[in-house]
Amino acid sequence: MLGGAAQAQTAPDLQARAWAASCAACHGTDGKSNSAIPAIAGQDKTVLLQKLLAYKQGTLPATVMHQHAKGYTDAELERLAAHFARQPK
């Protein structure tokens, strides 16, 4: 078990990574898509978050993303956006 600062720094990252695993089915491992579905690895965090929130609010058209986004709080979507923004392209 990690203690102190190490645990505080890694626990949120591990949780976001666990959430991001469900994104891999469409966006590829770590957001590196090899298909017509957009790659999200290394994208700007603010842009990713704006899109996720728009999907959640239903203001950005989508086939399935609006359903996925509705399953997360705004704070969780922010952590997901940060996770994918940190991934190398």
PyMOL Python script that loads the backbone (N, CA, C, O; Angstrom):
from pymol import cmd

cmd.read_pdbstr("""\
ATOM      1  N   MET A   1       0.843  -1.196   0.000  1.00  0.00           N
ATOM      2  CA  MET A   1       0.000   0.000   0.000  1.00  0.00           C
ATOM      3  C   MET A   1       0.877   1.243   0.000  1.00  0.00           C
ATOM      4  O   MET A   1       1.880   1.310   0.711  1.00  0.00           O
ATOM      5  N   LEU A   2       0.497   2.207  -0.788  1.00  0.00           N
ATOM      6  CA  LEU A   2       1.224   3.454  -0.840  1.00  0.00           C
ATOM      7  C   LEU A   2       0.784   4.351   0.294  1.00  0.00           C
ATOM      8  O   LEU A   2      -0.346   4.253   0.774  1.00  0.00           O
ATOM      9  N   GLY A   3       1.664   5.211   0.717  1.00  0.00           N
ATOM     10  CA  GLY A   3       1.301   6.106   1.804  1.00  0.00           C
ATOM     11  C   GLY A   3       1.481   7.553   1.422  1.00  0.00           C
ATOM     12  O   GLY A   3       2.191   7.867   0.466  1.00  0.00           O
ATOM     13  N   GLY A   4       0.847   8.429   2.156  1.00  0.00           N
ATOM     14  CA  GLY A   4       1.034   9.864   2.053  1.00  0.00           C
ATOM     15  C   GLY A   4       0.863  10.438   0.671  1.00  0.00           C
ATOM     16  O   GLY A   4      -0.128  10.179  -0.012  1.00  0.00           O
ATOM     17  N   ALA A   5       1.864  11.240   0.259  1.00  0.00           N
ATOM     18  CA  ALA A   5       1.788  11.971  -1.003  1.00  0.00           C
ATOM     19  C   ALA A   5       1.709  11.038  -2.208  1.00  0.00           C
ATOM     20  O   ALA A   5       1.020  11.343  -3.182  1.00  0.00           O
ATOM     21  N   ALA A   6       2.407   9.909  -2.153  1.00  0.00           N
ATOM     22  CA  ALA A   6       2.366   8.979  -3.289  1.00  0.00           C
ATOM     23  C   ALA A   6       0.956   8.470  -3.525  1.00  0.00           C
ATOM     24  O   ALA A   6       0.513   8.381  -4.670  1.00  0.00           O
ATOM     25  N   GLN A   7       0.256   8.140  -2.470  1.00  0.00           N
ATOM     26  CA  GLN A   7      -1.117   7.660  -2.611  1.00  0.00           C
ATOM     27  C   GLN A   7      -2.022   8.767  -3.129  1.00  0.00           C
ATOM     28  O   GLN A   7      -2.873   8.516  -3.982  1.00  0.00           O
ATOM     29  N   ALA A   8      -1.859   9.970  -2.636  1.00  0.00           N
ATOM     30  CA  ALA A   8      -2.691  11.092  -3.066  1.00  0.00           C
ATOM     31  C   ALA A   8      -2.485  11.394  -4.544  1.00  0.00           C
ATOM     32  O   ALA A   8      -3.424  11.812  -5.221  1.00  0.00           O
ATOM     33  N   GLN A   9      -1.277  11.190  -5.055  1.00  0.00           N
ATOM     34  CA  GLN A   9      -0.993  11.489  -6.454  1.00  0.00           C
ATOM     35  C   GLN A   9      -1.436  10.375  -7.387  1.00  0.00           C
ATOM     36  O   GLN A   9      -1.811  10.649  -8.528  1.00  0.00           O
ATOM     37  N   THR A  10      -1.404   9.139  -6.942  1.00  0.00           N
ATOM     38  CA  THR A  10      -1.682   8.049  -7.862  1.00  0.00           C
ATOM     39  C   THR A  10      -3.111   7.548  -7.809  1.00  0.00           C
ATOM     40  O   THR A  10      -3.605   7.046  -8.818  1.00  0.00           O
ATOM     41  N   ALA A  11      -3.787   7.658  -6.703  1.00  0.00           N
ATOM     42  CA  ALA A  11      -5.151   7.137  -6.603  1.00  0.00           C
ATOM     43  C   ALA A  11      -6.091   7.766  -7.638  1.00  0.00           C
ATOM     44  O   ALA A  11      -6.826   7.032  -8.299  1.00  0.00           O
ATOM     45  N   PRO A  12      -6.098   9.089  -7.804  1.00  0.00           N
ATOM     46  CA  PRO A  12      -6.968   9.662  -8.838  1.00  0.00           C
ATOM     47  C   PRO A  12      -6.585   9.207 -10.239  1.00  0.00           C
ATOM     48  O   PRO A  12      -7.455   8.953 -11.072  1.00  0.00           O
ATOM     49  N   ASP A  13      -5.284   9.104 -10.503  1.00  0.00           N
ATOM     50  CA  ASP A  13      -4.836   8.649 -11.815  1.00  0.00           C
ATOM     51  C   ASP A  13      -5.279   7.218 -12.075  1.00  0.00           C
ATOM     52  O   ASP A  13      -5.715   6.894 -13.180  1.00  0.00           O
ATOM     53  N   LEU A  14      -5.171   6.363 -11.070  1.00  0.00           N
ATOM     54  CA  LEU A  14      -5.596   4.976 -11.231  1.00  0.00           C
ATOM     55  C   LEU A  14      -7.095   4.882 -11.465  1.00  0.00           C
ATOM     56  O   LEU A  14      -7.548   4.075 -12.276  1.00  0.00           O
ATOM     57  N   GLN A  15      -7.858   5.689 -10.769  1.00  0.00           N
ATOM     58  CA  GLN A  15      -9.307   5.685 -10.956  1.00  0.00           C
ATOM     59  C   GLN A  15      -9.659   6.158 -12.357  1.00  0.00           C
ATOM     60  O   GLN A  15     -10.492   5.544 -13.024  1.00  0.00           O
ATOM     61  N   ALA A  16      -9.042   7.231 -12.812  1.00  0.00           N
ATOM     62  CA  ALA A  16      -9.314   7.743 -14.162  1.00  0.00           C
ATOM     63  C   ALA A  16      -8.913   6.708 -15.205  1.00  0.00           C
ATOM     64  O   ALA A  16      -9.601   6.541 -16.213  1.00  0.00           O
ATOM     65  N   ARG A  17      -7.816   6.020 -14.972  1.00  0.00           N
ATOM     66  CA  ARG A  17      -7.388   4.981 -15.921  1.00  0.00           C
ATOM     67  C   ARG A  17      -8.407   3.853 -15.978  1.00  0.00           C
ATOM     68  O   ARG A  17      -8.677   3.314 -17.051  1.00  0.00           O
ATOM     69  N   ALA A  18      -8.970   3.494 -14.839  1.00  0.00           N
ATOM     70  CA  ALA A  18     -10.000   2.450 -14.812  1.00  0.00           C
ATOM     71  C   ALA A  18     -11.230   2.900 -15.591  1.00  0.00           C
ATOM     72  O   ALA A  18     -11.799   2.116 -16.350  1.00  0.00           O
ATOM     73  N   TRP A  19     -11.642   4.138 -15.416  1.00  0.00           N
ATOM     74  CA  TRP A  19     -12.785   4.650 -16.174  1.00  0.00           C
ATOM     75  C   TRP A  19     -12.462   4.668 -17.657  1.00  0.00           C
ATOM     76  O   TRP A  19     -13.309   4.326 -18.482  1.00  0.00           O
ATOM     77  N   ALA A  20     -11.235   5.068 -18.006  1.00  0.00           N
ATOM     78  CA  ALA A  20     -10.827   5.199 -19.399  1.00  0.00           C
ATOM     79  C   ALA A  20     -10.787   3.860 -20.122  1.00  0.00           C
ATOM     80  O   ALA A  20     -10.837   3.821 -21.351  1.00  0.00           O
ATOM     81  N   ALA A  21     -10.698   2.770 -19.381  1.00  0.00           N
ATOM     82  CA  ALA A  21     -10.654   1.451 -20.020  1.00  0.00           C
ATOM     83  C   ALA A  21     -11.892   1.209 -20.872  1.00  0.00           C
ATOM     84  O   ALA A  21     -11.810   0.543 -21.904  1.00  0.00           O
ATOM     85  N   SER A  22     -13.030   1.737 -20.456  1.00  0.00           N
ATOM     86  CA  SER A  22     -14.251   1.538 -21.241  1.00  0.00           C
ATOM     87  C   SER A  22     -14.212   2.331 -22.549  1.00  0.00           C
ATOM     88  O   SER A  22     -14.949   2.013 -23.483  1.00  0.00           O
ATOM     89  N   CYS A  23     -13.375   3.343 -22.625  1.00  0.00           N
ATOM     90  CA  CYS A  23     -13.255   4.145 -23.845  1.00  0.00           C
ATOM     91  C   CYS A  23     -12.465   3.408 -24.921  1.00  0.00           C
ATOM     92  O   CYS A  23     -12.591   3.706 -26.109  1.00  0.00           O
ATOM     93  N   ALA A  24     -11.649   2.444 -24.498  1.00  0.00           N
ATOM     94  CA  ALA A  24     -10.755   1.742 -25.421  1.00  0.00           C
ATOM     95  C   ALA A  24     -11.505   0.980 -26.504  1.00  0.00           C
ATOM     96  O   ALA A  24     -10.989   0.817 -27.610  1.00  0.00           O
ATOM     97  N   ALA A  25     -12.696   0.516 -26.213  1.00  0.00           N
ATOM     98  CA  ALA A  25     -13.456  -0.255 -27.203  1.00  0.00           C
ATOM     99  C   ALA A  25     -13.656   0.536 -28.496  1.00  0.00           C
ATOM    100  O   ALA A  25     -13.643  -0.045 -29.581  1.00  0.00           O
ATOM    101  N   CYS A  26     -13.837   1.830 -28.394  1.00  0.00           N
ATOM    102  CA  CYS A  26     -14.051   2.659 -29.579  1.00  0.00           C
ATOM    103  C   CYS A  26     -12.841   3.528 -29.918  1.00  0.00           C
ATOM    104  O   CYS A  26     -12.490   3.676 -31.089  1.00  0.00           O
ATOM    105  N   HIS A  27     -12.209   4.098 -28.905  1.00  0.00           N
ATOM    106  CA  HIS A  27     -11.131   5.066 -29.128  1.00  0.00           C
ATOM    107  C   HIS A  27      -9.746   4.447 -29.082  1.00  0.00           C
ATOM    108  O   HIS A  27      -8.754   5.159 -29.237  1.00  0.00           O
ATOM    109  N   GLY A  28      -9.652   3.141 -28.874  1.00  0.00           N
ATOM    110  CA  GLY A  28      -8.364   2.467 -28.839  1.00  0.00           C
ATOM    111  C   GLY A  28      -7.708   2.548 -27.468  1.00  0.00           C
ATOM    112  O   GLY A  28      -8.076   3.364 -26.622  1.00  0.00           O
ATOM    113  N   THR A  29      -6.733   1.683 -27.279  1.00  0.00           N
ATOM    114  CA  THR A  29      -6.000   1.650 -26.013  1.00  0.00           C
ATOM    115  C   THR A  29      -5.356   3.007 -25.760  1.00  0.00           C
ATOM    116  O   THR A  29      -4.675   3.550 -26.630  1.00  0.00           O
ATOM    117  N   ASP A  30      -5.569   3.539 -24.589  1.00  0.00           N
ATOM    118  CA  ASP A  30      -5.054   4.852 -24.181  1.00  0.00           C
ATOM    119  C   ASP A  30      -5.471   5.974 -25.127  1.00  0.00           C
ATOM    120  O   ASP A  30      -4.796   7.000 -25.217  1.00  0.00           O
ATOM    121  N   GLY A  31      -6.597   5.774 -25.837  1.00  0.00           N
ATOM    122  CA  GLY A  31      -7.132   6.822 -26.702  1.00  0.00           C
ATOM    123  C   GLY A  31      -6.477   6.931 -28.058  1.00  0.00           C
ATOM    124  O   GLY A  31      -6.660   7.931 -28.754  1.00  0.00           O
ATOM    125  N   LYS A  32      -5.710   5.915 -28.452  1.00  0.00           N
ATOM    126  CA  LYS A  32      -4.995   5.933 -29.734  1.00  0.00           C
ATOM    127  C   LYS A  32      -5.749   5.103 -30.766  1.00  0.00           C
ATOM    128  O   LYS A  32      -5.388   3.958 -31.037  1.00  0.00           O
ATOM    129  N   SER A  33      -6.781   5.679 -31.332  1.00  0.00           N
ATOM    130  CA  SER A  33      -7.644   4.998 -32.287  1.00  0.00           C
ATOM    131  C   SER A  33      -6.939   4.733 -33.606  1.00  0.00           C
ATOM    132  O   SER A  33      -6.168   5.555 -34.102  1.00  0.00           O
ATOM    133  N   ASN A  34      -7.225   3.570 -34.154  1.00  0.00           N
ATOM    134  CA  ASN A  34      -6.724   3.225 -35.490  1.00  0.00           C
ATOM    135  C   ASN A  34      -7.892   3.044 -36.452  1.00  0.00           C
ATOM    136  O   ASN A  34      -7.810   2.262 -37.399  1.00  0.00           O
ATOM    137  N   SER A  35      -8.967   3.764 -36.208  1.00  0.00           N
ATOM    138  CA  SER A  35     -10.162   3.627 -37.029  1.00  0.00           C
ATOM    139  C   SER A  35     -10.724   5.010 -37.341  1.00  0.00           C
ATOM    140  O   SER A  35     -10.076   6.029 -37.104  1.00  0.00           O
ATOM    141  N   ALA A  36     -11.927   5.023 -37.870  1.00  0.00           N
ATOM    142  CA  ALA A  36     -12.582   6.292 -38.193  1.00  0.00           C
ATOM    143  C   ALA A  36     -12.996   7.064 -36.933  1.00  0.00           C
ATOM    144  O   ALA A  36     -13.275   8.261 -37.000  1.00  0.00           O
ATOM    145  N   ILE A  37     -13.034   6.385 -35.807  1.00  0.00           N
ATOM    146  CA  ILE A  37     -13.373   7.045 -34.544  1.00  0.00           C
ATOM    147  C   ILE A  37     -12.167   7.872 -34.106  1.00  0.00           C
ATOM    148  O   ILE A  37     -11.040   7.379 -34.137  1.00  0.00           O
ATOM    149  N   PRO A  38     -12.385   9.107 -33.704  1.00  0.00           N
ATOM    150  CA  PRO A  38     -11.255   9.990 -33.392  1.00  0.00           C
ATOM    151  C   PRO A  38     -10.361   9.471 -32.272  1.00  0.00           C
ATOM    152  O   PRO A  38     -10.833   8.933 -31.270  1.00  0.00           O
ATOM    153  N   ALA A  39      -9.052   9.649 -32.473  1.00  0.00           N
ATOM    154  CA  ALA A  39      -8.092   9.405 -31.397  1.00  0.00           C
ATOM    155  C   ALA A  39      -8.230  10.559 -30.408  1.00  0.00           C
ATOM    156  O   ALA A  39      -8.420  11.706 -30.813  1.00  0.00           O
ATOM    157  N   ILE A  40      -8.137  10.263 -29.130  1.00  0.00           N
ATOM    158  CA  ILE A  40      -8.266  11.314 -28.123  1.00  0.00           C
ATOM    159  C   ILE A  40      -7.001  11.463 -27.278  1.00  0.00           C
ATOM    160  O   ILE A  40      -6.917  12.359 -26.439  1.00  0.00           O
ATOM    161  N   ALA A  41      -6.024  10.594 -27.495  1.00  0.00           N
ATOM    162  CA  ALA A  41      -4.756  10.685 -26.761  1.00  0.00           C
ATOM    163  C   ALA A  41      -4.031  11.970 -27.130  1.00  0.00           C
ATOM    164  O   ALA A  41      -3.919  12.320 -28.305  1.00  0.00           O
ATOM    165  N   GLY A  42      -3.540  12.668 -26.113  1.00  0.00           N
ATOM    166  CA  GLY A  42      -2.750  13.867 -26.335  1.00  0.00           C
ATOM    167  C   GLY A  42      -3.518  15.088 -26.770  1.00  0.00           C
ATOM    168  O   GLY A  42      -2.922  16.109 -27.112  1.00  0.00           O
ATOM    169  N   GLN A  43      -4.834  15.001 -26.760  1.00  0.00           N
ATOM    170  CA  GLN A  43      -5.643  16.163 -27.133  1.00  0.00           C
ATOM    171  C   GLN A  43      -5.682  17.155 -25.971  1.00  0.00           C
ATOM    172  O   GLN A  43      -5.428  16.790 -24.823  1.00  0.00           O
ATOM    173  N   ASP A  44      -5.994  18.383 -26.274  1.00  0.00           N
ATOM    174  CA  ASP A  44      -6.070  19.428 -25.265  1.00  0.00           C
ATOM    175  C   ASP A  44      -7.142  19.099 -24.228  1.00  0.00           C
ATOM    176  O   ASP A  44      -8.276  18.781 -24.586  1.00  0.00           O
ATOM    177  N   LYS A  45      -6.787  19.175 -22.951  1.00  0.00           N
ATOM    178  CA  LYS A  45      -7.711  18.828 -21.870  1.00  0.00           C
ATOM    179  C   LYS A  45      -8.975  19.680 -21.917  1.00  0.00           C
ATOM    180  O   LYS A  45     -10.076  19.158 -21.744  1.00  0.00           O
ATOM    181  N   THR A  46      -8.834  20.964 -22.146  1.00  0.00           N
ATOM    182  CA  THR A  46      -9.991  21.859 -22.149  1.00  0.00           C
ATOM    183  C   THR A  46     -10.952  21.507 -23.272  1.00  0.00           C
ATOM    184  O   THR A  46     -12.167  21.505 -23.077  1.00  0.00           O
ATOM    185  N   VAL A  47     -10.412  21.212 -24.442  1.00  0.00           N
ATOM    186  CA  VAL A  47     -11.240  20.844 -25.587  1.00  0.00           C
ATOM    187  C   VAL A  47     -11.958  19.521 -25.324  1.00  0.00           C
ATOM    188  O   VAL A  47     -13.154  19.392 -25.583  1.00  0.00           O
ATOM    189  N   LEU A  48     -11.215  18.542 -24.809  1.00  0.00           N
ATOM    190  CA  LEU A  48     -11.836  17.254 -24.482  1.00  0.00           C
ATOM    191  C   LEU A  48     -12.957  17.434 -23.468  1.00  0.00           C
ATOM    192  O   LEU A  48     -14.044  16.882 -23.638  1.00  0.00           O
ATOM    193  N   LEU A  49     -12.700  18.199 -22.424  1.00  0.00           N
ATOM    194  CA  LEU A  49     -13.717  18.404 -21.394  1.00  0.00           C
ATOM    195  C   LEU A  49     -14.938  19.110 -21.961  1.00  0.00           C
ATOM    196  O   LEU A  49     -16.069  18.728 -21.658  1.00  0.00           O
ATOM    197  N   GLN A  50     -14.727  20.132 -22.778  1.00  0.00           N
ATOM    198  CA  GLN A  50     -15.864  20.842 -23.382  1.00  0.00           C
ATOM    199  C   GLN A  50     -16.726  19.880 -24.201  1.00  0.00           C
ATOM    200  O   GLN A  50     -17.954  19.937 -24.143  1.00  0.00           O
ATOM    201  N   LYS A  51     -16.077  19.000 -24.960  1.00  0.00           N
ATOM    202  CA  LYS A  51     -16.827  18.047 -25.767  1.00  0.00           C
ATOM    203  C   LYS A  51     -17.565  17.043 -24.887  1.00  0.00           C
ATOM    204  O   LYS A  51     -18.732  16.743 -25.139  1.00  0.00           O
ATOM    205  N   LEU A  52     -16.906  16.526 -23.868  1.00  0.00           N
ATOM    206  CA  LEU A  52     -17.558  15.566 -22.969  1.00  0.00           C
ATOM    207  C   LEU A  52     -18.774  16.187 -22.291  1.00  0.00           C
ATOM    208  O   LEU A  52     -19.825  15.555 -22.185  1.00  0.00           O
ATOM    209  N   LEU A  53     -18.625  17.424 -21.836  1.00  0.00           N
ATOM    210  CA  LEU A  53     -19.752  18.102 -21.185  1.00  0.00           C
ATOM    211  C   LEU A  53     -20.878  18.372 -22.188  1.00  0.00           C
ATOM    212  O   LEU A  53     -22.055  18.276 -21.842  1.00  0.00           O
ATOM    213  N   ALA A  54     -20.519  18.705 -23.415  1.00  0.00           N
ATOM    214  CA  ALA A  54     -21.542  18.938 -24.444  1.00  0.00           C
ATOM    215  C   ALA A  54     -22.273  17.643 -24.777  1.00  0.00           C
ATOM    216  O   ALA A  54     -23.485  17.658 -24.989  1.00  0.00           O
ATOM    217  N   TYR A  55     -21.555  16.523 -24.825  1.00  0.00           N
ATOM    218  CA  TYR A  55     -22.224  15.232 -25.024  1.00  0.00           C
ATOM    219  C   TYR A  55     -23.181  14.964 -23.874  1.00  0.00           C
ATOM    220  O   TYR A  55     -24.318  14.542 -24.086  1.00  0.00           O
ATOM    221  N   LYS A  56     -22.718  15.211 -22.660  1.00  0.00           N
ATOM    222  CA  LYS A  56     -23.546  14.961 -21.474  1.00  0.00           C
ATOM    223  C   LYS A  56     -24.815  15.818 -21.496  1.00  0.00           C
ATOM    224  O   LYS A  56     -25.892  15.352 -21.124  1.00  0.00           O
ATOM    225  N   GLN A  57     -24.681  17.053 -21.928  1.00  0.00           N
ATOM    226  CA  GLN A  57     -25.820  17.979 -21.958  1.00  0.00           C
ATOM    227  C   GLN A  57     -26.700  17.773 -23.186  1.00  0.00           C
ATOM    228  O   GLN A  57     -27.795  18.329 -23.269  1.00  0.00           O
ATOM    229  N   GLY A  58     -26.223  16.978 -24.136  1.00  0.00           N
ATOM    230  CA  GLY A  58     -26.991  16.725 -25.341  1.00  0.00           C
ATOM    231  C   GLY A  58     -26.894  17.819 -26.384  1.00  0.00           C
ATOM    232  O   GLY A  58     -27.708  17.872 -27.306  1.00  0.00           O
ATOM    233  N   THR A  59     -25.906  18.697 -26.251  1.00  0.00           N
ATOM    234  CA  THR A  59     -25.766  19.803 -27.203  1.00  0.00           C
ATOM    235  C   THR A  59     -24.793  19.487 -28.336  1.00  0.00           C
ATOM    236  O   THR A  59     -24.692  20.257 -29.291  1.00  0.00           O
ATOM    237  N   LEU A  60     -24.078  18.369 -28.245  1.00  0.00           N
ATOM    238  CA  LEU A  60     -23.188  17.924 -29.309  1.00  0.00           C
ATOM    239  C   LEU A  60     -23.716  16.588 -29.809  1.00  0.00           C
ATOM    240  O   LEU A  60     -23.772  15.625 -29.043  1.00  0.00           O
ATOM    241  N   PRO A  61     -24.105  16.510 -31.081  1.00  0.00           N
ATOM    242  CA  PRO A  61     -24.679  15.274 -31.608  1.00  0.00           C
ATOM    243  C   PRO A  61     -23.690  14.110 -31.512  1.00  0.00           C
ATOM    244  O   PRO A  61     -22.482  14.278 -31.680  1.00  0.00           O
ATOM    245  N   ALA A  62     -24.233  12.943 -31.241  1.00  0.00           N
ATOM    246  CA  ALA A  62     -23.393  11.744 -31.114  1.00  0.00           C
ATOM    247  C   ALA A  62     -24.243  10.504 -31.314  1.00  0.00           C
ATOM    248  O   ALA A  62     -25.469  10.546 -31.212  1.00  0.00           O
ATOM    249  N   THR A  63     -23.571   9.404 -31.599  1.00  0.00           N
ATOM    250  CA  THR A  63     -24.284   8.132 -31.691  1.00  0.00           C
ATOM    251  C   THR A  63     -24.388   7.482 -30.312  1.00  0.00           C
ATOM    252  O   THR A  63     -25.463   7.034 -29.915  1.00  0.00           O
ATOM    253  N   VAL A  64     -23.277   7.431 -29.587  1.00  0.00           N
ATOM    254  CA  VAL A  64     -23.299   6.801 -28.256  1.00  0.00           C
ATOM    255  C   VAL A  64     -22.646   7.647 -27.167  1.00  0.00           C
ATOM    256  O   VAL A  64     -22.861   7.389 -25.982  1.00  0.00           O
ATOM    257  N   MET A  65     -21.860   8.643 -27.539  1.00  0.00           N
ATOM    258  CA  MET A  65     -21.113   9.403 -26.533  1.00  0.00           C
ATOM    259  C   MET A  65     -22.011  10.108 -25.524  1.00  0.00           C
ATOM    260  O   MET A  65     -21.637  10.243 -24.359  1.00  0.00           O
ATOM    261  N   HIS A  66     -23.162  10.548 -25.942  1.00  0.00           N
ATOM    262  CA  HIS A  66     -24.056  11.223 -24.989  1.00  0.00           C
ATOM    263  C   HIS A  66     -24.478  10.258 -23.879  1.00  0.00           C
ATOM    264  O   HIS A  66     -24.638  10.669 -22.729  1.00  0.00           O
ATOM    265  N   GLN A  67     -24.658   8.985 -24.213  1.00  0.00           N
ATOM    266  CA  GLN A  67     -25.036   7.998 -23.195  1.00  0.00           C
ATOM    267  C   GLN A  67     -23.880   7.726 -22.251  1.00  0.00           C
ATOM    268  O   GLN A  67     -24.080   7.631 -21.040  1.00  0.00           O
ATOM    269  N   HIS A  68     -22.675   7.599 -22.785  1.00  0.00           N
ATOM    270  CA  HIS A  68     -21.502   7.366 -21.939  1.00  0.00           C
ATOM    271  C   HIS A  68     -21.270   8.545 -21.003  1.00  0.00           C
ATOM    272  O   HIS A  68     -21.054   8.355 -19.806  1.00  0.00           O
ATOM    273  N   ALA A  69     -21.313   9.755 -21.541  1.00  0.00           N
ATOM    274  CA  ALA A  69     -21.005  10.949 -20.756  1.00  0.00           C
ATOM    275  C   ALA A  69     -21.996  11.156 -19.614  1.00  0.00           C
ATOM    276  O   ALA A  69     -21.625  11.657 -18.552  1.00  0.00           O
ATOM    277  N   LYS A  70     -23.241  10.775 -19.826  1.00  0.00           N
ATOM    278  CA  LYS A  70     -24.257  10.949 -18.779  1.00  0.00           C
ATOM    279  C   LYS A  70     -23.985  10.077 -17.556  1.00  0.00           C
ATOM    280  O   LYS A  70     -24.543  10.315 -16.485  1.00  0.00           O
ATOM    281  N   GLY A  71     -23.133   9.072 -17.712  1.00  0.00           N
ATOM    282  CA  GLY A  71     -22.811   8.187 -16.596  1.00  0.00           C
ATOM    283  C   GLY A  71     -21.754   8.729 -15.652  1.00  0.00           C
ATOM    284  O   GLY A  71     -21.417   8.074 -14.666  1.00  0.00           O
ATOM    285  N   TYR A  72     -21.230   9.902 -15.932  1.00  0.00           N
ATOM    286  CA  TYR A  72     -20.154  10.487 -15.127  1.00  0.00           C
ATOM    287  C   TYR A  72     -20.561  11.852 -14.599  1.00  0.00           C
ATOM    288  O   TYR A  72     -21.359  12.557 -15.216  1.00  0.00           O
ATOM    289  N   THR A  73     -20.008  12.215 -13.457  1.00  0.00           N
ATOM    290  CA  THR A  73     -20.185  13.576 -12.954  1.00  0.00           C
ATOM    291  C   THR A  73     -19.284  14.497 -13.768  1.00  0.00           C
ATOM    292  O   THR A  73     -18.404  14.022 -14.487  1.00  0.00           O
ATOM    293  N   ASP A  74     -19.491  15.795 -13.666  1.00  0.00           N
ATOM    294  CA  ASP A  74     -18.634  16.747 -14.368  1.00  0.00           C
ATOM    295  C   ASP A  74     -17.188  16.608 -13.892  1.00  0.00           C
ATOM    296  O   ASP A  74     -16.265  16.696 -14.702  1.00  0.00           O
ATOM    297  N   ALA A  75     -16.981  16.395 -12.603  1.00  0.00           N
ATOM    298  CA  ALA A  75     -15.632  16.233 -12.052  1.00  0.00           C
ATOM    299  C   ALA A  75     -14.971  14.971 -12.600  1.00  0.00           C
ATOM    300  O   ALA A  75     -13.773  14.971 -12.885  1.00  0.00           O
ATOM    301  N   GLU A  76     -15.734  13.911 -12.746  1.00  0.00           N
ATOM    302  CA  GLU A  76     -15.183  12.681 -13.312  1.00  0.00           C
ATOM    303  C   GLU A  76     -14.813  12.867 -14.775  1.00  0.00           C
ATOM    304  O   GLU A  76     -13.790  12.356 -15.230  1.00  0.00           O
ATOM    305  N   LEU A  77     -15.641  13.597 -15.511  1.00  0.00           N
ATOM    306  CA  LEU A  77     -15.323  13.887 -16.910  1.00  0.00           C
ATOM    307  C   LEU A  77     -14.058  14.736 -17.007  1.00  0.00           C
ATOM    308  O   LEU A  77     -13.264  14.567 -17.932  1.00  0.00           O
ATOM    309  N   GLU A  78     -13.873  15.638 -16.063  1.00  0.00           N
ATOM    310  CA  GLU A  78     -12.658  16.454 -16.051  1.00  0.00           C
ATOM    311  C   GLU A  78     -11.430  15.570 -15.822  1.00  0.00           C
ATOM    312  O   GLU A  78     -10.390  15.777 -16.448  1.00  0.00           O
ATOM    313  N   ARG A  79     -11.547  14.603 -14.942  1.00  0.00           N
ATOM    314  CA  ARG A  79     -10.430  13.682 -14.699  1.00  0.00           C
ATOM    315  C   ARG A  79     -10.160  12.808 -15.917  1.00  0.00           C
ATOM    316  O   ARG A  79      -9.003  12.524 -16.227  1.00  0.00           O
ATOM    317  N   LEU A  80     -11.208  12.380 -16.608  1.00  0.00           N
ATOM    318  CA  LEU A  80     -11.015  11.612 -17.843  1.00  0.00           C
ATOM    319  C   LEU A  80     -10.324  12.461 -18.911  1.00  0.00           C
ATOM    320  O   LEU A  80      -9.410  11.988 -19.586  1.00  0.00           O
ATOM    321  N   ALA A  81     -10.752  13.690 -19.059  1.00  0.00           N
ATOM    322  CA  ALA A  81     -10.121  14.589 -20.034  1.00  0.00           C
ATOM    323  C   ALA A  81      -8.647  14.780 -19.705  1.00  0.00           C
ATOM    324  O   ALA A  81      -7.799  14.760 -20.597  1.00  0.00           O
ATOM    325  N   ALA A  82      -8.344  14.964 -18.438  1.00  0.00           N
ATOM    326  CA  ALA A  82      -6.943  15.124 -18.019  1.00  0.00           C
ATOM    327  C   ALA A  82      -6.151  13.849 -18.311  1.00  0.00           C
ATOM    328  O   ALA A  82      -5.008  13.917 -18.762  1.00  0.00           O
ATOM    329  N   HIS A  83      -6.749  12.704 -18.059  1.00  0.00           N
ATOM    330  CA  HIS A  83      -6.078  11.425 -18.318  1.00  0.00           C
ATOM    331  C   HIS A  83      -5.697  11.313 -19.799  1.00  0.00           C
ATOM    332  O   HIS A  83      -4.545  11.024 -20.123  1.00  0.00           O
ATOM    333  N   PHE A  84      -6.650  11.541 -20.685  1.00  0.00           N
ATOM    334  CA  PHE A  84      -6.361  11.406 -22.108  1.00  0.00           C
ATOM    335  C   PHE A  84      -5.430  12.495 -22.613  1.00  0.00           C
ATOM    336  O   PHE A  84      -4.642  12.249 -23.527  1.00  0.00           O
ATOM    337  N   ALA A  85      -5.500  13.683 -22.046  1.00  0.00           N
ATOM    338  CA  ALA A  85      -4.591  14.752 -22.448  1.00  0.00           C
ATOM    339  C   ALA A  85      -3.133  14.406 -22.109  1.00  0.00           C
ATOM    340  O   ALA A  85      -2.214  14.838 -22.804  1.00  0.00           O
ATOM    341  N   ARG A  86      -2.932  13.641 -21.061  1.00  0.00           N
ATOM    342  CA  ARG A  86      -1.574  13.233 -20.653  1.00  0.00           C
ATOM    343  C   ARG A  86      -0.996  12.107 -21.504  1.00  0.00           C
ATOM    344  O   ARG A  86       0.211  11.866 -21.469  1.00  0.00           O
ATOM    345  N   GLN A  87      -1.829  11.423 -22.260  1.00  0.00           N
ATOM    346  CA  GLN A  87      -1.353  10.289 -23.058  1.00  0.00           C
ATOM    347  C   GLN A  87      -0.601  10.806 -24.282  1.00  0.00           C
ATOM    348  O   GLN A  87      -1.023  11.783 -24.901  1.00  0.00           O
ATOM    349  N   PRO A  88       0.506  10.161 -24.633  1.00  0.00           N
ATOM    350  CA  PRO A  88       1.194  10.572 -25.854  1.00  0.00           C
ATOM    351  C   PRO A  88       0.363  10.249 -27.083  1.00  0.00           C
ATOM    352  O   PRO A  88      -0.361   9.254 -27.109  1.00  0.00           O
ATOM    353  N   LYS A  89       0.467  11.089 -28.094  1.00  0.00           N
ATOM    354  CA  LYS A  89      -0.286  10.866 -29.344  1.00  0.00           C
ATOM    355  C   LYS A  89       0.219   9.642 -30.070  1.00  0.00           C
ATOM    356  O   LYS A  89      -0.293   9.301 -31.136  1.00  0.00           O
TER     357      LYS A  89
END
""", "prot")
cmd.dss("prot")
cmd.show_as("cartoon", "prot")
cmd.util.cbc("prot")
cmd.orient("prot")
